Amino acid sequence: MSSTIYSTGEYLKNNPTWHAEDSDWKARQVMRMLQMHRIQPKTVCEVGCGAGEILRCLQEMLPSDCEFEGYDVSPQAHEIAKARENARLRFYLGEISGKPGRADLMLVMDVIEHLEDYFSFLRAVRDRGERLIAHVPLDMCVNHLLRERPLADLRRAVGHIHYFTKESALAVLQESGFQVVDHFYTKWSIEFPPRTWRRRAALWPRKIAFQVAPDLTVRILGGFSLLILAEPASSG
């Protein structure tokens, strides 16, 4: 899977909305973490912002003096995001490296699974913010491994070239120079309306299993992501 799919229009062809319909839900997960830790950022920067809808939703949820920036390498995503700009919300085409400034909060929402070198990316992001919130899909589960096709579909349709468990996602942040402050599962397979009969049939068993044994349910059934709050680790 080549990274050029994000610049040639191939990714947009497979995902015409750039997943904007999921953005309100993702923004609410971010707000949950911020509220849990009583964090009130004045500046928010999202790297890999796609269509920019997460930032637009957060702008409605955070105080009116908060300012927002989004960066993405895809010209197609940038074109969509530009329509959402306003006085406190700006979007930029390209990498964030080399840009001045440091944000109170950096967002990396469903990004690292797409990147060939996510370690270099995370280390670059680490130097640009006081805190980081990352959202990582937990694609590596028994259900996906037994069936084989789900991982191939994720690679073909949405460009996932790396697959994580909770433990490996947390390790990646730590090995990239972050200290993990908190994390929780996000339950998209439970909270989004099921689109197929297979998912409708699995909804209640998955809900019950998650309530009883969340870690085991995530490892076996899949259908969950991890939201991580982290800070740059002190050099000392």
C-alpha angles and dihedrals in degrees: 000000000000123000088228090082087082094056102036097056095250093116091049090051091056094039109030095177094043085230093292089147089068094052101090090053091048092048089053090053089053091049091050090056093045092050093047089058098033092239116164109183121198093196127035125187124186120197114202090021096165111188091000095237096126090059092045090053092047090051088062092048102044127066118286094249094063117108126209137205129182130194129193134163094215116095090202094053090045091054090054093045095050089068088064096054123122138157094292099031122068133171129205132194114228141024122330093224112111094021116124125242140049125244129218089227131024119197125204105176117182093333114113094065087065098051128093092209108028093162093065090044094052093046090053091049091046091066093052103060147041091225137012132212114193128184115204127181113229097221096156105090138131092254092057094043094051094048096040094193098081093064091047090050092050089052095048101039106033104017101246106163097165127051123205143197121202090260096049093046091053091045091053091056092047093046089050092060102269132127110220110229101178143338140186139181118259111215105214093150089058102035100044117075108258112249100197135048089243092058093043090054092049097045102090096038088050092049093050093044092050092051091051101039113003099175093048092046092052092048094048108031104025122198096126139100134202126239111203130193112200141165131205107273115245114251090226 
